[in-house]
Amino acid sequence: MRKTVFLLILLGLASLSLAAQDAVQVDPQRYSVVFENDQVRVLRITYGPGEKSVMHHHPDAVAVFLTDQKVIFHLPDGKADVVEAKAGNAIWTEAGSHLPENLSDHKLELILVEMKKPL
């Protein structure tokens, strides 16, 4: 019985750590840090046509779109959200985990300013 409970706790902790993985660590080909201090981390994000990432996490952030884009965000609960944006637009994004996929036939680029401290 104790072994089973211990195993369940370990599996739960493992799933939490997988859900909270850092995009720069798990997908450095698409995510790069361009600036960082004790308040924010600024990422440049680039996806080729039809490319998708792996499940990862971002804190609260501001996204600034450098290209028009259409992306599907696969969520940990199995749901998905499609987001379309125009170059030059900016939006606030709540903290969370997702697996993005570029649905367009052109390169997707954006700047993501991640907040390090809760507002």
DSSP file (Angstrom, degrees, kcal/mol; ACC not computed):
  #  RESIDUE AA STRUCTURE BP1 BP2  ACC     N-H-->O    O-->H-N    N-H-->O    O-->H-N    TCO  KAPPA ALPHA  PHI   PSI    X-CA   Y-CA   Z-CA
    1    1 A M     >        0   0    0      0, 0.0     4,-2.3     0, 0.0     5,-0.2   0.000 360.0 360.0 360.0 -47.7    0.0    0.0    0.0
    2    2 A R  H  >  +     0   0    0      1,-0.2     4,-2.6     2,-0.2     5,-0.2   0.885 360.0  53.8 -61.6 -37.6    2.7    2.5    0.9
    3    3 A K  H  > S+     0   0    0      1,-0.2     4,-2.3     2,-0.2    -1,-0.2   0.895 108.6  49.0 -63.4 -40.6    4.6    1.6   -2.3
    4    4 A T  H  > S+     0   0    0      2,-0.2     4,-2.3     1,-0.2    -2,-0.2   0.916 111.9  47.7 -66.2 -44.4    1.5    2.4   -4.3
    5    5 A V  H  X S+     0   0    0     -4,-2.3     4,-2.3     2,-0.2    -2,-0.2   0.923 112.4  49.7 -63.1 -44.5    0.9    5.7   -2.6
    6    6 A F  H  X S+     0   0    0     -4,-2.6     4,-2.4     1,-0.2    -1,-0.2   0.908 110.8  50.0 -60.4 -42.9    4.6    6.7   -3.0
    7    7 A L  H  X S+     0   0    0     -4,-2.3     4,-2.4     1,-0.2    -1,-0.2   0.895 109.8  50.5 -64.0 -41.3    4.4    5.8   -6.7
    8    8 A L  H  X S+     0   0    0     -4,-2.3     4,-2.2     2,-0.2    -1,-0.2   0.894 110.1  50.2 -63.9 -40.1    1.3    7.9   -7.2
    9    9 A I  H  X S+     0   0    0     -4,-2.3     4,-2.4     2,-0.2    -2,-0.2   0.926 110.8  49.3 -64.2 -44.5    2.9   10.9   -5.6
   10   10 A L  H  X S+     0   0    0     -4,-2.4     4,-2.4     1,-0.2    -2,-0.2   0.910 111.0  49.5 -61.4 -43.1    6.0   10.5   -7.8
   11   11 A L  H  X S+     0   0    0     -4,-2.4     4,-2.2     2,-0.2    -1,-0.2   0.893 110.5  51.0 -63.6 -39.5    3.8   10.3  -10.9
   12   12 A G  H  X S+     0   0    0     -4,-2.2     4,-1.9     2,-0.2    -2,-0.2   0.921 111.3  47.0 -63.5 -44.2    1.9   13.4   -9.9
   13   13 A L  H  X S+     0   0    0     -4,-2.4     4,-2.2     1,-0.2    -2,-0.2   0.890 111.2  52.3 -64.4 -39.4    5.1   15.3   -9.3
   14   14 A A  H  X S+     0   0    0     -4,-2.4     4,-2.1     1,-0.2    -2,-0.2   0.907 108.7  49.6 -63.8 -41.4    6.5   14.2  -12.6
   15   15 A S  H  X S+     0   0    0     -4,-2.2     4,-2.0     1,-0.2    -1,-0.2   0.869 109.7  52.1 -68.3 -34.3    3.4   15.3  -14.5
   16   16 A L  H  X S+     0   0    0     -4,-1.9     4,-1.3     2,-0.2    -1,-0.2   0.917 110.0  48.2 -64.8 -42.3    3.6   18.7  -12.8
   17   17 A S  H  < S+     0   0    0     -4,-2.2    -2,-0.2     1,-0.2    -1,-0.2   0.871 111.3  50.4 -68.8 -34.5    7.2   19.2  -13.8
   18   18 A L  H >< S+     0   0    0     -4,-2.1     3,-1.2     1,-0.2    -1,-0.2   0.900 109.7  50.7 -67.0 -39.8    6.4   18.2  -17.4
   19   19 A A  H 3< S+     0   0    0     -4,-2.0    -1,-0.2     1,-0.3    -2,-0.2   0.757 111.2  49.6 -69.2 -23.5    3.5   20.6  -17.6
   20   20 A A  T 3< S+     0   0    0     -4,-1.3    -1,-0.3    -5,-0.1    -2,-0.2   0.087  78.6 142.8-104.9  23.5    5.7   23.5  -16.3
   21   21 A Q    <   -     0   0    0     -3,-1.2    36,-3.6    34,-0.1     2,-0.3  -0.368  54.4-113.9 -69.0 143.6    8.6   23.0  -18.7
   22   22 A D  B  >  -a   57   0A   0     34,-0.2     4,-2.2     1,-0.1     3,-0.4  -0.603  14.6-138.8 -79.1 131.5   10.4   26.2  -19.9
   23   23 A A  H  > S+     0   0    0     34,-0.8     4,-2.3    -2,-0.3     8,-0.2   0.867 102.2  53.8 -59.7 -40.0   10.0   26.8  -23.6
   24   24 A V  H  4 S+     0   0    0      1,-0.2    -1,-0.2     2,-0.2     7,-0.1   0.854 112.4  45.3 -65.3 -34.1   13.7   27.9  -24.1
   25   25 A Q  H  4 S+     0   0    0     -3,-0.4    -2,-0.2     1,-0.1    -1,-0.2   0.891 121.3  35.1 -75.7 -40.9   14.9   24.7  -22.4
   26   26 A V  H  < S+     0   0    0     -4,-2.2    -2,-0.2     1,-0.2    -3,-0.2   0.656 132.6  24.5 -92.2 -16.1   12.6   22.2  -24.3
   27   27 A D    >X  +     0   0    0     -4,-2.3     4,-1.8    -5,-0.3     3,-1.6  -0.370  63.3 156.2-145.5  61.4   12.5   24.0  -27.7
   28   28 A P  T 34 S+     0   0    0      0, 0.0    -4,-0.1     0, 0.0    -1,-0.1   0.669  70.1  69.1 -66.6 -15.5   15.6   26.2  -28.2
   29   29 A Q  T 34 S+     0   0    0      1,-0.2     3,-0.1    -3,-0.1    -5,-0.1   0.771 115.4  25.1 -72.0 -23.2   15.3   26.0  -32.0
   30   30 A R  T <4 S+     0   0    0     -3,-1.6    16,-2.1    -7,-0.2     2,-0.5   0.638 120.0  57.2-111.4 -21.0   12.1   28.2  -31.8
   31   31 A Y  E  <  +C   45   0B   0     -4,-1.8     2,-0.4    -8,-0.2    14,-0.2  -0.957  58.2 168.4-120.6 124.0   12.6   30.1  -28.5
   32   32 A S  E     -C   44   0B   0     12,-2.0    12,-2.7    -2,-0.5     2,-0.5  -0.994  33.7-122.8-135.6 144.9   15.5   32.3  -27.7
   33   33 A V  E     +C   43   0B   0     -2,-0.4    10,-0.2    10,-0.2     3,-0.1  -0.723  28.6 171.9 -83.8 124.3   16.1   34.8  -24.9
   34   34 A V  E    S+     0   0B   0      8,-2.9     2,-0.3    -2,-0.5     9,-0.2   0.577  70.1   5.3-107.1 -15.5   16.9   38.3  -26.3
   35   35 A F  E     +C   42   0B   0      7,-1.2     7,-3.2     2,-0.0    -1,-0.4  -0.946  63.1 175.5-163.5 146.2   16.8   40.2  -22.9
   36   36 A E  E     +C   41   0B   0     -2,-0.3     2,-0.2     5,-0.2     5,-0.2  -0.959   9.0 151.0-156.1 138.6   16.5   39.3  -19.3
   37   37 A N        -     0   0    0      3,-2.4    -2,-0.0    -2,-0.3    79,-0.0  -0.754  64.1 -74.9-143.3-164.3   16.6   41.1  -15.9
   38   38 A D  S    S+     0   0    0     -2,-0.2     3,-0.1     1,-0.2    -2,-0.0   0.580 128.0  42.2 -77.5  -6.4   14.9   40.6  -12.5
   39   39 A Q  S    S+     0   0    0      1,-0.3    77,-2.9    77,-0.1    78,-0.6   0.799 120.4   8.7-103.2 -40.7   11.6   41.9  -13.8
   40   40 A V  E     - D   0 115B   0     75,-0.2    -3,-2.4    76,-0.1     2,-0.4  -0.909  48.4-147.6-140.5 162.7   11.1   40.3  -17.3
   41   41 A R  E     -CD  36 114B   0     73,-1.9    73,-3.1    -2,-0.3     2,-0.5  -0.991  20.4-152.4-130.1 128.1   12.4   37.8  -19.8
   42   42 A V  E     -CD  35 113B   0     -7,-3.2    -8,-2.9    -2,-0.4    -7,-1.2  -0.893  13.0-168.0-107.1 123.9   12.0   38.7  -23.5
   43   43 A L  E     -CD  33 112B   0     69,-3.1    69,-2.5    -2,-0.5     2,-0.5  -0.864  17.2-147.6-111.3 142.8   11.8   35.9  -26.0
   44   44 A R  E     -CD  32 111B   0    -12,-2.7   -12,-2.0    -2,-0.4     2,-0.5  -0.949  23.1-164.2-101.4 128.4   12.0   35.8  -29.7
   45   45 A I  E     +CD  31 110B   0     65,-2.8    65,-2.0    -2,-0.5     2,-0.4  -0.958  11.2 176.3-120.1 129.2    9.8   33.1  -31.1
   46   46 A T  E     + D   0 109B   0    -16,-2.1     2,-0.4    -2,-0.5    63,-0.2  -0.995   3.8 178.3-136.6 128.3   10.0   31.7  -34.6
   47   47 A Y  E     - D   0 108B   0     61,-2.3    61,-2.9    -2,-0.4     3,-0.1  -0.987  21.8-135.0-125.6 137.9    8.1   28.9  -36.2
   48   48 A G    >   -     0   0    0     -2,-0.4     3,-1.9    59,-0.2    54,-0.2  -0.343  53.3 -61.5 -77.5 170.6    8.3   27.7  -39.8
   49   49 A P  T 3  S-     0   0    0      0, 0.0    56,-0.2     0, 0.0    -1,-0.2  -0.315 123.0  -1.4 -55.4 128.7    5.2   26.9  -41.8
   50   50 A G  T 3  S+     0   0    0     54,-1.1    53,-0.1    52,-0.4    55,-0.1   0.459  96.8 144.2  72.1   1.4    3.2   24.0  -40.2
   51   51 A E    <   -     0   0    0     -3,-1.9    51,-3.1    50,-0.1     2,-0.3  -0.376  29.1-165.6 -74.7 152.3    5.8   23.5  -37.4
   52   52 A K  B     -G  101   0C   0     49,-0.3    49,-0.2    -2,-0.1    -4,-0.1  -0.955   5.4-148.7-134.9 157.6    4.7   22.6  -33.9
   53   53 A S        -     0   0    0     47,-2.4     2,-0.3    -2,-0.3    46,-0.1   0.025  27.1 -93.7-100.2-154.4    6.5   22.6  -30.5
   54   54 A V        -     0   0    0     44,-0.1    44,-0.1   -31,-0.1     2,-0.1  -0.813  54.5 -73.3-120.6 165.4    6.3   20.5  -27.4
   55   55 A M        +     0   0    0     -2,-0.3     2,-0.3    44,-0.2    44,-0.2  -0.406  69.1 151.2 -61.2 130.8    4.1   21.1  -24.3
   56   56 A H  E     - B   0  98A   0     42,-2.2    42,-2.4    -2,-0.1     2,-0.3  -0.929  35.9-115.7-153.8 176.2    5.7   23.9  -22.3
   57   57 A H  E     -aB  22  97A   0    -36,-3.6   -34,-0.8    -2,-0.3    40,-0.2  -0.902  16.9-172.9-124.6 146.5    4.8   26.7  -19.8
   58   58 A H  E     - B   0  96A   0     38,-2.2    38,-2.3    -2,-0.3     3,-0.1  -0.988  20.5-132.8-130.3 144.3    4.9   30.5  -19.9
   59   59 A P        -     0   0    0      0, 0.0    57,-0.1     0, 0.0    34,-0.1  -0.226  60.9 -51.6 -75.6-179.2    4.2   32.9  -17.0
   60   60 A D  S    S+     0   0    0     55,-0.1    55,-3.1    35,-0.1     2,-0.3  -0.272  80.7 163.3 -50.2 141.5    1.9   36.0  -17.5
   61   61 A A  E     -FE  93 114B   0     32,-2.4    32,-3.3    53,-0.2     2,-0.5  -0.970  43.0-119.2-158.2 166.9    3.3   37.8  -20.6
   62   62 A V  E     -FE  92 113B   0     51,-1.9    51,-3.1    -2,-0.3     2,-0.5  -0.986  27.7-154.2-114.5 127.2    2.7   40.3  -23.4
   63   63 A A  E     -FE  91 112B   0     28,-2.8    28,-2.2    -2,-0.5     2,-0.5  -0.887   6.4-167.2-104.1 130.4    2.9   39.0  -26.9
   64   64 A V  E     -FE  90 111B   0     47,-3.2    47,-2.7    -2,-0.5     2,-0.5  -0.973  17.8-140.3-117.2 116.6    3.9   41.3  -29.8
   65   65 A F  E     - E   0 110B   0     24,-2.5    23,-3.5    -2,-0.5    45,-0.2  -0.642  21.4-179.4 -85.9 124.5    3.2   39.8  -33.2
   66   66 A L  S    S+     0   0    0     43,-2.1     2,-0.3    -2,-0.5    44,-0.2   0.629  74.3  27.3 -94.0 -18.0    5.8   40.5  -35.9
   67   67 A T  S    S-     0   0    0     42,-1.2     2,-0.1    19,-0.1    21,-0.1  -0.936  94.3 -92.7-135.3 159.0    4.0   38.6  -38.6
   68   68 A D        -     0   0    0     -2,-0.3     2,-0.3    18,-0.2    18,-0.2  -0.481  57.5-177.3 -63.7 145.0    0.3   37.7  -39.3
   69   69 A Q  E     -H   85   0C   0     16,-2.8    16,-2.4    -2,-0.1     2,-0.4  -0.999  36.2-164.3-153.3 153.5   -0.4   34.3  -37.7
   70   70 A K  E     +H   84   0C   0     -2,-0.3    33,-2.7    14,-0.2    34,-0.6  -0.965  29.0 171.6-134.7 116.7   -2.8   31.6  -37.2
   71   71 A V  E     -HI  83 102C   0     12,-2.8    12,-3.3    -2,-0.4     2,-0.5  -0.949  26.6-146.4-130.4 143.1   -1.9   29.2  -34.4
   72   72 A I  E     -HI  82 101C   0     29,-2.3    29,-1.5    -2,-0.4     2,-0.7  -0.956  13.9-154.2-107.0 130.3   -3.6   26.3  -32.6
   73   73 A F  E     -HI  81 100C   0      8,-3.5     8,-2.0    -2,-0.5     2,-0.4  -0.906   5.6-153.4-104.6 108.7   -2.7   25.9  -28.9
   74   74 A H  E     -HI  80  99C   0     25,-2.6    25,-2.2    -2,-0.7     6,-0.2  -0.710  18.8-148.2 -79.7 127.9   -3.1   22.3  -27.7
   75   75 A L    >   -     0   0    0      4,-3.0     3,-2.2    -2,-0.4    23,-0.2  -0.622  22.3-111.8-102.4 157.6   -3.8   22.5  -24.0
   76   76 A P  T 3  S+     0   0    0      0, 0.0    -1,-0.1     0, 0.0    22,-0.1   0.772 115.3  59.2 -58.3 -27.0   -2.9   19.9  -21.3
   77   77 A D  T 3  S-     0   0    0      1,-0.1     3,-0.1     2,-0.1    -3,-0.0   0.399 122.2-102.9 -84.6   4.8   -6.6   19.0  -20.8
   78   78 A G  S <  S+     0   0    0     -3,-2.2    -1,-0.1     1,-0.3     2,-0.1   0.272  86.1 118.2  94.1 -12.1   -6.9   17.9  -24.4
   79   79 A K        -     0   0    0     -5,-0.1    -4,-3.0     2,-0.0    -1,-0.3  -0.292  48.6-151.2 -79.1 171.8   -8.8   21.0  -25.5
   80   80 A A  E     -H   74   0C   0     -6,-0.2     2,-0.4    -3,-0.1    -6,-0.2  -0.997   7.9-156.3-147.2 146.5   -7.4   23.4  -28.2
   81   81 A D  E     -H   73   0C   0     -8,-2.0    -8,-3.5    -2,-0.3     2,-0.5  -0.987  10.3-147.8-123.1 132.8   -7.7   27.1  -28.9
   82   82 A V  E     -H   72   0C   0     -2,-0.4     2,-0.4   -10,-0.2   -10,-0.2  -0.877  18.1-169.9 -98.3 130.7   -7.1   28.7  -32.4
   83   83 A V  E     -H   71   0C   0    -12,-3.3   -12,-2.8    -2,-0.5     2,-0.4  -0.980   6.9-170.0-124.2 129.9   -5.6   32.2  -32.2
   84   84 A E  E     +H   70   0C   0     -2,-0.4     2,-0.3   -14,-0.2   -14,-0.2  -0.952  12.7 172.3-116.3 140.3   -5.3   34.6  -35.2
   85   85 A A  E     -H   69   0C   0    -16,-2.4   -16,-2.8    -2,-0.4     2,-0.3  -0.987  25.2-130.0-145.8 153.1   -3.3   37.8  -35.0
   86   86 A K    >   -     0   0    0     -2,-0.3     3,-2.1   -18,-0.2   -21,-0.3  -0.785  40.5 -92.4-102.2 147.0   -2.1   40.6  -37.3
   87   87 A A  T 3  S+     0   0    0     -2,-0.3   -21,-0.2     1,-0.3   -19,-0.1  -0.308 113.7  28.9 -54.5 136.0    1.5   41.9  -37.4
   88   88 A G  T 3  S+     0   0    0    -23,-3.5    -1,-0.3     1,-0.4   -22,-0.1   0.164  92.4 120.2  95.3 -17.6    1.9   44.8  -35.1
   89   89 A N    <   -     0   0    0     -3,-2.1   -24,-2.5   -24,-0.1    -1,-0.4  -0.418  44.8-159.9 -76.9 156.5   -0.8   43.7  -32.6
   90   90 A A  E     -F   64   0B   0    -26,-0.2     2,-0.3    -2,-0.1   -26,-0.2  -0.994   9.8-179.5-136.0 143.6   -0.1   43.1  -29.0
   91   91 A I  E     -F   63   0B   0    -28,-2.2   -28,-2.8    -2,-0.3     2,-0.4  -0.964  28.3-117.9-139.7 156.5   -2.0   41.0  -26.4
   92   92 A W  E     -F   62   0B   0     -2,-0.3     2,-0.4   -30,-0.2   -30,-0.2  -0.778  30.0-161.0 -88.3 136.7   -1.8   40.0  -22.8
   93   93 A T  E     -F   61   0B   0    -32,-3.3   -32,-2.4    -2,-0.4     2,-0.1  -0.985  12.2-131.8-124.4 132.1   -1.5   36.3  -22.1
   94   94 A E        -     0   0    0     -2,-0.4   -36,-0.1   -34,-0.2   -34,-0.0  -0.434  39.6 -88.4 -74.3 152.0   -2.3   34.5  -18.8
   95   95 A A  S    S+     0   0    0     -2,-0.1     2,-0.3   -38,-0.1    -1,-0.1  -0.272  72.2 116.4 -57.4 143.9    0.2   32.1  -17.4
   96   96 A G  E     -B   58   0A   0    -38,-2.3   -38,-2.2    -3,-0.1     2,-0.3  -0.945  57.8 -90.4 169.5 172.8   -0.3   28.5  -18.6
   97   97 A S  E     +B   57   0A   0     -2,-0.3     2,-0.3   -40,-0.2   -40,-0.2  -0.809  45.3 149.5-106.7 147.4    0.9   25.5  -20.5
   98   98 A H  E     -B   56   0A   0    -42,-2.4   -42,-2.2    -2,-0.3   -23,-0.2  -0.980  42.3-129.0-164.5 166.5    0.3   24.7  -24.2
   99   99 A L  E     - I   0  74C   0    -25,-2.2   -25,-2.6    -2,-0.3   -44,-0.2  -0.934  34.2-152.1-124.4 103.5    1.7   23.1  -27.3
  100  100 A P  E     - I   0  73C   0      0, 0.0   -47,-2.4     0, 0.0     2,-0.4  -0.460  12.7-172.0 -80.8 149.5    1.6   25.6  -30.2
  101  101 A E  E     -GI  52  72C   0    -29,-1.5   -29,-2.3   -49,-0.2     2,-0.6  -0.975  23.6-130.0-140.1 125.0    1.3   24.7  -33.9
  102  102 A N  E     - I   0  71C   0    -51,-3.1   -52,-0.4    -2,-0.4   -31,-0.2  -0.638  21.1-174.7 -74.7 115.8    1.7   27.1  -36.7
  103  103 A L        +     0   0    0    -33,-2.7   -32,-0.2    -2,-0.6    -1,-0.2   0.503  55.0  89.8 -89.6  -5.0   -1.4   26.6  -39.0
  104  104 A S  S    S-     0   0    0    -34,-0.6   -54,-1.1     2,-0.2     4,-0.1  -0.407  78.9-126.1 -92.8 169.4   -0.2   29.0  -41.7
  105  105 A D  S    S+     0   0    0    -56,-0.2     2,-0.3    -2,-0.1    -1,-0.1   0.133  88.6  63.8 -99.0  19.1    2.0   28.4  -44.8
  106  106 A H  S    S-     0   0    0    -58,-0.1   -56,-0.2   -38,-0.1    -2,-0.2  -0.901  97.0 -75.9-136.0 167.4    4.4   31.2  -43.8
  107  107 A K        -     0   0    0     -2,-0.3     2,-0.4   -58,-0.1   -59,-0.2  -0.334  40.7-146.6 -64.3 141.4    6.9   31.8  -41.0
  108  108 A L  E     +D   47   0B   0    -61,-2.9   -61,-2.3    -4,-0.1     2,-0.4  -0.931  21.0 175.4-109.9 131.4    5.5   33.0  -37.7
  109  109 A E  E     +D   46   0B   0     -2,-0.4   -43,-2.1   -63,-0.2   -42,-1.2  -1.000   5.7 153.6-139.0 140.3    7.5   35.4  -35.5
  110  110 A L  E     -DE  45  65B   0    -65,-2.0   -65,-2.8    -2,-0.4     2,-0.5  -0.984  35.9-125.6-154.7 163.2    6.7   37.2  -32.3
  111  111 A I  E     -DE  44  64B   0    -47,-2.7   -47,-3.2    -2,-0.3     2,-0.5  -0.954  23.2-162.5-109.8 131.7    8.2   38.8  -29.2
  112  112 A L  E     -DE  43  63B   0    -69,-2.5   -69,-3.1    -2,-0.5     2,-0.8  -0.972   5.0-160.4-119.1 120.6    7.0   37.5  -25.8
  113  113 A V  E     -DE  42  62B   0    -51,-3.1   -51,-1.9    -2,-0.5     2,-0.4  -0.865  15.5-159.2-100.9 103.0    7.7   39.6  -22.7
  114  114 A E  E     -DE  41  61B   0    -73,-3.1   -73,-1.9    -2,-0.8     2,-0.4  -0.669  11.3-132.8 -86.6 133.1    7.3   37.2  -19.8
  115  115 A M  E     -D   40   0B   0    -55,-3.1   -75,-0.2    -2,-0.4   -55,-0.1  -0.692  12.4-165.1 -84.0 134.2    6.7   38.7  -16.3
  116  116 A K  S    S+     0   0    0    -77,-2.9   -76,-0.1    -2,-0.4    -1,-0.1   0.712  75.4  47.6 -90.9 -22.7    8.9   37.3  -13.6
  117  117 A K  S    S-     0   0    0    -78,-0.6    -1,-0.1   -57,-0.1   -78,-0.0  -0.957  94.0-107.2-120.0 137.1    6.8   38.7  -10.7
  118  118 A P              0   0    0      0, 0.0    -2,-0.1     0, 0.0     0, 0.0  -0.307 360.0 360.0 -59.3 143.6    3.0   38.4  -10.4
  119  119 A L              0   0    0     -4,-0.1    -2,-0.0     0, 0.0     0, 0.0   0.447 360.0 360.0 -85.2 360.0    1.2   41.6  -11.0
